[in-house]
Amino acid sequence: MAEKLTEAGMPTGRFKAARLMKDTNALFVPPRKFRVTTDSKHNFEV
C-alpha cells in the first residue's frame, strides 16, 4: 500500500499507510510465510 501511494505522488511510510488503511476500514490479510503440514499417513510407530 505504501508503495502504491508513493507511486501515486503521496510519499508515505508503511506505518502511515497502515494507519490510513485502519481509518478507512480497508482490510488486508498478509500471506502466511509457510504452511504447516503433517504427514499423518506415515508408517512410523508413535
C-alpha positions as CSV (number, residue, x, y, z in Angstrom):
1,M,0.0,0.0,0.0
2,A,2.8,2.4,0.9
3,E,4.5,1.7,-2.5
4,K,1.3,2.4,-4.4
5,L,0.8,5.7,-2.6
6,T,4.4,6.7,-3.3
7,E,3.9,5.9,-7.0
8,A,0.7,8.0,-7.0
9,G,2.6,11.0,-5.7
10,M,1.9,10.7,-1.9
11,P,5.1,9.6,-0.2
12,T,4.2,7.6,2.8
13,G,5.8,5.0,5.0
14,R,4.3,1.7,6.0
15,F,3.1,2.9,9.4
16,K,1.2,5.9,7.9
17,A,-0.2,3.6,5.2
18,A,-1.3,1.1,7.9
19,R,-3.0,4.0,9.8
20,L,-4.8,5.2,6.7
21,M,-6.0,1.7,5.9
22,K,-7.2,1.4,9.5
23,D,-9.1,4.7,9.4
24,T,-10.8,3.7,6.1
25,N,-11.6,0.1,7.3
26,A,-9.5,-1.3,4.5
27,L,-8.7,-4.9,5.4
28,F,-5.5,-6.6,4.4
29,V,-4.6,-10.2,5.5
30,P,-0.9,-10.7,4.9
31,P,0.0,-14.1,3.3
32,R,1.5,-16.8,5.6
33,K,5.2,-17.3,5.4
34,F,4.8,-21.1,5.3
35,R,2.1,-23.7,5.6
36,V,2.4,-26.2,8.4
37,T,1.6,-29.7,7.2
38,T,1.8,-33.1,8.9
39,D,2.3,-36.5,7.3
40,S,-0.4,-38.4,9.0
41,K,0.0,-41.4,6.7
42,H,3.5,-42.4,7.8
43,N,4.4,-45.9,8.8
44,F,6.3,-45.0,12.0
45,E,5.3,-46.0,15.4
46,V,4.1,-43.2,17.6
